[in-house]
Amino acid sequence: MTDSELSDLRARAAQGDPDAVGALVELAGERGDMAELRRLAEGGSSDALAELVQLAGERGDTEELRRLAAAGSSDAADVLTELADEGEEERD
């Protein structure tokens, strides 16, 4: 995807085009672009939030998960609990 196409997609998403938001979420997830996912999640995309939680969990990014949990994401809180449980199991 060219920079121009990406800019157009972002502009359409900013205007509320759900297809553009979905495409951006998919692209950001594939690229591991946490900043793009944060921006989309803060804009109200539940799909972006879910992708952000998944990516943070895969990376073991507890700081990001804590931030999301503090903002009200129960999924992020669940992943934090899972990571903590896994860490305890490894120490046993």
C-alpha positions as YAML, in Angstrom:
chain: A
units: angstrom
residues:
- id: 1
  name: MET
  ca: [0.00, 0.00, 0.00]
- id: 2
  name: THR
  ca: [1.37, 3.39, -0.96]
- id: 3
  name: ASP
  ca: [1.63, 6.30, 1.45]
- id: 4
  name: SER
  ca: [-1.04, 8.07, -0.56]
- id: 5
  name: GLU
  ca: [-3.44, 5.14, -0.28]
- id: 6
  name: LEU
  ca: [-2.77, 4.89, 3.44]
- id: 7
  name: SER
  ca: [-3.43, 8.62, 3.88]
- id: 8
  name: ASP
  ca: [-6.69, 8.26, 1.95]
- id: 9
  name: LEU
  ca: [-7.70, 5.30, 4.11]
- id: 10
  name: ARG
  ca: [-6.96, 7.28, 7.28]
- id: 11
  name: ALA
  ca: [-8.97, 10.23, 6.00]
- id: 12
  name: ARG
  ca: [-11.95, 7.99, 5.24]
- id: 13
  name: ALA
  ca: [-11.66, 6.38, 8.67]
- id: 14
  name: ALA
  ca: [-11.58, 9.80, 10.32]
- id: 15
  name: GLN
  ca: [-14.84, 10.60, 8.54]
- id: 16
  name: GLY
  ca: [-16.44, 7.51, 10.05]
- id: 17
  name: ASP
  ca: [-16.13, 4.99, 7.21]
- id: 18
  name: PRO
  ca: [-16.31, 1.62, 9.03]
- id: 19
  name: ASP
  ca: [-14.74, -0.23, 6.09]
- id: 20
  name: ALA
  ca: [-11.73, 2.09, 6.21]
- id: 21
  name: VAL
  ca: [-11.43, 1.63, 9.97]
- id: 22
  name: GLY
  ca: [-11.56, -2.14, 9.54]
- id: 23
  name: ALA
  ca: [-8.90, -2.05, 6.84]
- id: 24
  name: LEU
  ca: [-6.66, 0.12, 9.03]
- id: 25
  name: VAL
  ca: [-7.08, -2.22, 11.99]
- id: 26
  name: GLU
  ca: [-6.15, -5.18, 9.81]
- id: 27
  name: LEU
  ca: [-3.11, -3.43, 8.35]
- id: 28
  name: ALA
  ca: [-1.93, -2.19, 11.74]
- id: 29
  name: GLY
  ca: [-2.32, -5.66, 13.22]
- id: 30
  name: GLU
  ca: [-0.31, -7.22, 10.41]
- id: 31
  name: ARG
  ca: [2.44, -4.62, 10.83]
- id: 32
  name: GLY
  ca: [2.37, -4.75, 14.62]
- id: 33
  name: ASP
  ca: [1.72, -0.99, 14.61]
- id: 34
  name: MET
  ca: [0.73, -0.33, 18.22]
- id: 35
  name: ALA
  ca: [0.54, 3.44, 17.69]
- id: 36
  name: GLU
  ca: [-1.99, 3.10, 14.86]
- id: 37
  name: LEU
  ca: [-4.03, 0.61, 16.89]
- id: 38
  name: ARG
  ca: [-3.99, 2.96, 19.92]
- id: 39
  name: ARG
  ca: [-5.20, 5.84, 17.78]
- id: 40
  name: LEU
  ca: [-8.02, 3.78, 16.31]
- id: 41
  name: ALA
  ca: [-8.99, 2.34, 19.70]
- id: 42
  name: GLU
  ca: [-9.05, 5.83, 21.22]
- id: 43
  name: GLY
  ca: [-11.30, 6.80, 18.32]
- id: 44
  name: GLY
  ca: [-13.80, 4.18, 19.44]
- id: 45
  name: SER
  ca: [-12.88, 1.09, 17.41]
- id: 46
  name: SER
  ca: [-13.55, -1.99, 19.51]
- id: 47
  name: ASP
  ca: [-11.79, -4.09, 16.85]
- id: 48
  name: ALA
  ca: [-8.65, -1.97, 17.24]
- id: 49
  name: LEU
  ca: [-8.84, -2.34, 21.01]
- id: 50
  name: ALA
  ca: [-9.15, -6.11, 20.71]
- id: 51
  name: GLU
  ca: [-6.21, -6.26, 18.31]
- id: 52
  name: LEU
  ca: [-4.17, -4.01, 20.59]
- id: 53
  name: VAL
  ca: [-4.85, -6.25, 23.60]
- id: 54
  name: GLN
  ca: [-3.95, -9.35, 21.58]
- id: 55
  name: LEU
  ca: [-0.72, -7.83, 20.27]
- id: 56
  name: ALA
  ca: [0.31, -6.52, 23.69]
- id: 57
  name: GLY
  ca: [-0.39, -9.95, 25.17]
- id: 58
  name: GLU
  ca: [1.68, -11.71, 22.52]
- id: 59
  name: ARG
  ca: [4.55, -9.33, 23.19]
- id: 60
  name: GLY
  ca: [4.20, -9.61, 26.95]
- id: 61
  name: ASP
  ca: [3.79, -5.82, 27.06]
- id: 62
  name: THR
  ca: [2.44, -5.52, 30.59]
- id: 63
  name: GLU
  ca: [2.78, -1.74, 30.59]
- id: 64
  name: GLU
  ca: [0.42, -1.43, 27.62]
- id: 65
  name: LEU
  ca: [-1.95, -3.99, 29.10]
- id: 66
  name: ARG
  ca: [-2.03, -2.08, 32.41]
- id: 67
  name: ARG
  ca: [-2.77, 1.15, 30.56]
- id: 68
  name: LEU
  ca: [-5.63, -0.50, 28.69]
- id: 69
  name: ALA
  ca: [-6.98, -2.18, 31.82]
- id: 70
  name: ALA
  ca: [-6.87, 1.14, 33.69]
- id: 71
  name: ALA
  ca: [-8.87, 2.66, 30.84]
- id: 72
  name: GLY
  ca: [-11.55, 0.02, 31.37]
- id: 73
  name: SER
  ca: [-10.60, -2.90, 29.15]
- id: 74
  name: SER
  ca: [-11.61, -6.09, 30.92]
- id: 75
  name: ASP
  ca: [-9.90, -8.08, 28.15]
- id: 76
  name: ALA
  ca: [-6.60, -6.40, 28.95]
- id: 77
  name: ALA
  ca: [-7.12, -7.13, 32.65]
- id: 78
  name: ASP
  ca: [-7.79, -10.78, 31.81]
- id: 79
  name: VAL
  ca: [-4.61, -11.04, 29.73]
- id: 80
  name: LEU
  ca: [-2.61, -9.44, 32.55]
- id: 81
  name: THR
  ca: [-3.96, -12.06, 34.93]
- id: 82
  name: GLU
  ca: [-3.08, -14.85, 32.49]
- id: 83
  name: LEU
  ca: [0.46, -13.52, 32.07]
- id: 84
  name: ALA
  ca: [0.89, -13.23, 35.84]
- id: 85
  name: ASP
  ca: [-0.37, -16.79, 36.29]
- id: 86
  name: GLU
  ca: [2.04, -18.06, 33.64]
- id: 87
  name: GLY
  ca: [4.89, -16.23, 35.36]
- id: 88
  name: GLU
  ca: [4.03, -17.85, 38.68]
- id: 89
  name: GLU
  ca: [3.87, -21.30, 37.07]
- id: 90
  name: GLU
  ca: [7.34, -20.78, 35.58]
- id: 91
  name: ARG
  ca: [8.74, -19.91, 39.02]
- id: 92
  name: ASP
  ca: [7.25, -23.03, 40.64]
...
